[in-house]
Amino acid sequence: MRAKNKEACMKKRSYEHTKIQRQGKERDQYTCQICGSNERSEGHHIFDYVYGGAADKENIVTLCHDCHNKVHKGLIDLLKF
């Protein structure tokens, strides 16, 4: 991830944004949609938020911390998964 994009991701998200991520995780029962783990669940934007991806629960998928990192490193492609 480029430094500029990383900075944008690191900015504090609004309450509404955090609420939408929580709703997506609740929908997925806090279970990683790749490996099935329910450890350290995180909301991930299917279409990247910093590039204009919608902040709604239909654009959120629940991933465990490990799978989330692999997606950001390019080791897992959600659109092909």
C-alpha positions, 0 to 999 in steps of 0.5 A, a space after each residue: 500500500 502506498 504511503 498516501 493511501 495508508 495515511 488515508 486508511 489510518 485516519 479515524 473513521 466516523 461513527 457512521 462508518 464504524 457502525 456500518 462495519 459493525 453491521 457487516 460483521 454482525 451479518 457475517 456473524 463475526 466469521 471470516 468469509 475466507 477461512 471460517 475463523 471467528 478470531 479477531 474479526 475485521 470489516 474489510 471494504 470489498 471495493 476500497 473505501 479510499 478509492 470511493 468504495 461505498 461505506 455501506 454493509 453491502 461493501 463490507 466483508 468480514 475477515 479474520 486479521 490474518 486473511 485481512 492482511 493477506 488481502 492487503 498484501 495481494 496474496 488473496 484476491 477477494 474478487 476472484 475468491 
